[in-house]
Amino acid sequence: MSVNSTVVAALIRRDRLIVTSYRLSFVLELFHGIVGLALYYFISKTFEGFSSSDLGAAPTYFAYAAVGIIMGGVLDATSSGVGYRIREEQVTGTLEAVSTAPVTSLDLCLGLMGFPFFFASARAAFYLVVAAILMGLDVGSTSWTGIVLVFLATGAAMAPIGILAGAAVLVMKRGQLISGTLVFLMSILAGMVFPVSVLPDALEALSALIPLRYAFDGARQALFVGTGWEGDVLALVAFAIVLWPLSVVLFGKAGAWARRAGSLSEY
């Protein structure tokens, strides 16, 4: 299925204009993320001097948790956030208008998650700078190429979950709540803010099947070691290759069902 770059770019530009028009909200969103980082920074002070191999590549607990917090925005933008975007389009009535245009399911999916992904990535870079300058996060060994590739691969691997969330919204109206809960559980099991080694054996084994596990591990390897992230990127790409076709097909079927049922503008 080909991509209409003009349609995708138009949707991204529209979302950028909407977000930047609410300047106070924009600033508060950035501030909220910094508060989250500060919370785990001061929690880590409780364990000053603590060292454990369970933290993997991260030198301290704060470094470990900071990656989870920084990556969280990127994960939300490409996963559960898409369901909320579809729901918003549905409530405002713009989804029905867009669906009547010559736009494919793939174009719509890429367009709706395009700006949130790039914005979340830029915000993550900003948080990384803040954590390094103000909170002592060590980035002396960082592979910036690795960080960029991990971010891109994470977006590619998690986007199908967002597309499936959008399909659930088209069919069930409140499907974004299901996807949000699913992504939250995946984040916990994948080691967002604590090592997976503390989980029961069965859950630790299950975490190996979750894309987020490789996103967090790859980001920590790239950030704190500078090497060893390549395998995680390949794993994320493999997840993307498997999940993208399935999610786009199901989103298209959900959209077709909603058009037949006349429920695109219902909420």
Secondary structure, 3 states (H helix, E strand, C coil): CCCCHHHHHHHHHHHHHHHHHCHHHHHHHHHHHHHHHHHHHHHHHHCCCCCCHHHCCCCCHHHHHHHHHHHHHHHHHHCHHHHHHHHHHHHHCHHHHHHCCCCCHHHHHHHHHHHHHHHHHHHHHHHHHHHHHHCCCCCCCCCHHHHHHHHHHHHHHHHHHHHHHHHHHHHHCCHHHHHHHHHHHHHHHCCCCCCHHHCCHHHHHHHCCCHHHHHHHHHHHHHHCCCCCHHHHHHHHHHHHHHHHHHHHHHHHHHHHHHHHCCCCCC
